[in-house]
Amino acid sequence: MRGWALLLIGVMFLGGVQLTVLGIFGEYLGRIYREVKGRPLYLVRERLGFPAHNAMAGN
């Protein structure tokens, strides 16, 4: 039964490396997805002090 501790440490280390790389890859894909959608990174709930603008009227 010798060597089990070293084997377990190696498996846990490599699993941690895989999860870290997967997290970085997921963050990268998420940023690409948000960029491709072409939407602003924020939404304005209400307008204060700006004149009303009707997008359908072409103003």
C-alpha atoms as one frame of an Amber mdcrd trajectory, in Angstrom:
protein
   0.000   0.000   0.000   2.957   2.298  -0.314   2.817   5.121  -2.819  -0.912
   5.797  -2.542  -0.359   9.211  -0.977   1.931  10.310  -3.800  -0.503   8.992
  -6.391  -3.405  10.807  -4.743  -1.441  14.056  -4.534  -0.529  13.795  -8.224
  -4.114  13.125  -9.285  -5.429  16.006  -7.163  -2.782  18.378  -8.513  -3.501
  17.515 -12.147  -7.244  17.773 -11.512  -6.721  21.238 -10.053  -4.673  22.290
 -13.065  -7.408  21.035 -15.407 -10.125  22.911 -13.522  -8.068  26.105 -13.526
  -7.461  25.904 -17.273 -11.149  25.139 -17.853 -12.117  28.201 -15.801  -9.773
  30.464 -17.761 -11.092  29.053 -21.040 -14.692  29.600 -19.892 -13.955  33.210
 -18.951 -12.381  33.768 -22.364 -15.399  32.304 -24.186 -17.778  34.335 -22.041
 -16.026  37.568 -22.951 -16.076  36.657 -26.643 -19.794  35.877 -26.412 -20.587
  39.233 -24.782 -18.523  41.064 -27.422 -20.203  39.263 -30.314 -23.691  40.085
 -29.027 -22.823  43.727 -29.625 -24.892  44.996 -26.732 -23.708  47.627 -24.283
 -22.273  46.398 -20.999 -24.876  48.392 -19.081 -28.549  49.206 -19.301 -30.107
  52.537 -18.346 -33.308  52.071 -16.345 -34.699  55.563 -16.792 -33.825  58.839
 -18.446 -33.390  61.887 -16.272 -33.104  65.293 -17.873 -33.097  64.084 -21.474
 -35.803  64.762 -24.049 -37.973  61.836 -25.071 -36.830  60.111 -28.236 -39.009
  57.849 -30.317 -36.926  55.371 -32.310 -39.866  54.423 -34.523 -40.433  58.031
 -35.658 -36.881  58.383 -36.934 -36.073  61.466 -34.822
